[in-house]
Amino acid sequence: MRKANIVRLITYSTAVLIPILAMLNCSGWSTIDGKVSSCIIDGEVFREFANACYGFILLSAFMLGLPLILYLGGIIATTEAMIFLTTKINVKLKQDK
């Protein structure tokens, strides 16, 4: 497996799995106040991140998934640009030697 494919795999899985794990960690999210009631791993950072993820999913539900599509598109574009730029820099460094 090439290094670029490994970077893609790690970046895409991290960007998708961390919000899912944050939402699975907490339960009892209320649409009225936008807050979770309890978390397995309890901490202010974990609660706020879960609140943001649940709010983002709620917003996406009313906007036909457009925010989710933009989120995934932004992750893909950023990762591909990073891989492209690092490849160009490595080629240039090899040519300079």
C-alpha positions in Angstrom: 0.0 0.0 0.0 1.4 3.4 -0.9 1.9 6.1 1.6 -0.8 8.3 0.0 -3.4 5.6 0.4 -2.5 5.1 4.0 -2.8 8.8 4.6 -6.2 8.8 2.9 -7.4 5.8 4.9 -6.3 7.3 8.2 -7.7 10.8 7.5 -11.1 9.6 6.1 -11.6 7.1 8.9 -10.7 9.6 11.6 -12.9 12.3 10.2 -15.9 10.0 10.1 -15.4 7.8 13.2 -14.6 10.6 15.8 -18.0 12.3 15.4 -19.8 8.9 15.4 -18.0 7.8 18.6 -18.8 11.1 20.2 -22.5 10.6 19.5 -22.4 7.0 20.7 -20.6 8.1 23.9 -23.5 10.3 25.0 -27.2 9.7 25.1 -30.4 11.6 25.8 -29.9 14.5 23.3 -32.8 16.9 23.5 -33.9 19.0 20.5 -35.4 21.6 22.9 -32.2 22.7 24.6 -29.7 21.0 22.3 -27.8 19.2 25.1 -27.1 15.6 26.0 -28.2 14.3 29.3 -25.5 11.8 30.1 -22.2 10.5 28.7 -20.2 7.3 29.4 -16.9 9.2 29.4 -18.1 12.4 31.0 -16.3 15.7 30.5 -17.2 19.1 29.3 -15.2 18.7 26.1 -16.9 15.4 25.2 -20.4 16.8 26.0 -19.9 19.9 23.9 -18.5 18.0 21.0 -21.4 15.5 21.1 -23.8 18.5 21.3 -22.2 20.0 18.2 -22.3 16.7 16.3 -26.0 16.1 17.2 -26.8 19.7 16.2 -25.0 19.3 12.9 -27.0 16.1 12.1 -30.2 17.8 13.0 -29.3 20.8 10.8 -28.5 18.3 8.0 -31.8 16.6 8.4 -33.6 19.8 7.6 -31.3 20.8 4.8 -31.5 17.5 2.8 -28.0 16.5 3.9 -26.2 19.4 2.3 -24.0 20.2 5.4 -22.9 16.5 5.5 -22.1 16.5 1.9 -20.1 19.8 2.3 -18.3 18.3 5.4 -17.2 15.2 3.5 -16.3 17.2 0.4 -14.2 19.5 2.5 -12.4 16.6 4.1 -11.7 15.0 0.7 -10.6 18.2 -0.9 -8.2 19.1 2.0 -6.7 15.6 2.1 -6.2 15.4 -1.7 -4.7 18.9 -1.7 -2.3 17.9 1.1 -1.2 14.7 -0.7 -0.8 16.6 -4.0 1.3 19.3 -2.4 3.5 16.9 -0.4 4.1 14.8 -3.6 5.1 18.0 -5.5 7.5 19.0 -2.7 9.0 15.6 -2.5 9.6 15.5 -6.3 11.2 18.9 -6.2 13.5 17.9 -3.3 14.6 14.8 -5.2 15.3 16.8 -8.3 17.4 19.3 -6.3 19.7 16.6 -4.9 
